[in-house]
Amino acid sequence: MQYKKKPKKKRGQEEPKITRVKLPRGREVIGVVEERHGGNKMKINCLDGKTRNCRVPGRLRRRLWLRPNDVVIVEPWELGGDTRGDIIFKYTHTQIAWLKKKGYLESEKTEF
């Protein structure tokens, strides 16, 4: 009985093809994580020009790990929607590149 060897995957050479990217619907907004405040709260700079204090909902708390400069989708709250919201999705690197290519996201922000 012979066993077939599985082909080895080479690191860093293949990028997954983007077939679908989740885009914001309704009141949802794309934002960038500015800083973490501790617990499940963080400061998000949204593309609508507002800075929101957002949290990760309980159902996503263990699955969604966020760091500064991650691109996310934010759903503003009904009350206090200009200052608060929930983080509902995090984009991968290839999805961010697709968003920049299609014009949904600015290429680079310059400081100063």
C-alpha positions, -999 to +999 in steps of 0.1 A: +000+000+000+015+033-011+008+067+003+008+098-018+027+127-006+008+160-003+024+189-022+040+214+001+026+249+002+052+276-004+050+305+019+043+340+007+040+332-030+003+327-034-023+354-025-059+343-023-080+358-051-106+382-039-140+372-052-162+392-027-154+419-002-180+429+024-189+465+019-207+488+044-245+487+041-270+512+054-256+531+083-223+512+085-190+530+079-155+520+072-129+530+098-093+526+109-084+516+145-064+545+160-057+532+195-069+506+220-084+518+253-084+484+270-110+457+275-130+456+242-130+493+235-110+513+210-109+546+192-118+544+155-112+571+129-141+567+105-142+577+068-172+600+074-149+623+093-159+614+129-139+597+156-159+571+175-153+552+207-162+517+196-165+483+212-164+447+200-197+430+206-197+399+229-204+375+200-172+386+182-150+392+213-129+361+211-129+358+173-120+393+163-085+404+173-077+440+165-046+462+165-039+498+156-041+506+118-066+477+111-094+486+088-129+477+101-166+482+095-183+502+122-220+503+129-229+535+148-253+532+177-289+545+176-283+569+205-250+587+204-241+574+169-217+603+163-195+593+192-201+555+197-205+523+177-199+486+173-171+469+153-187+442+132-160+432+106-122+433+101-106+434+066-076+413+056-046+427+038-058+415+004-092+430+010-077+463+020-056+464-012-088+457-032-106+485-014-078+510-022-077+499-058-115+504-062-114+538-044-134+529-013-103+536+009-077+563+006-042+551-003-021+567+024-027+594+049+002+617+054+011+631+088+019+668+091 
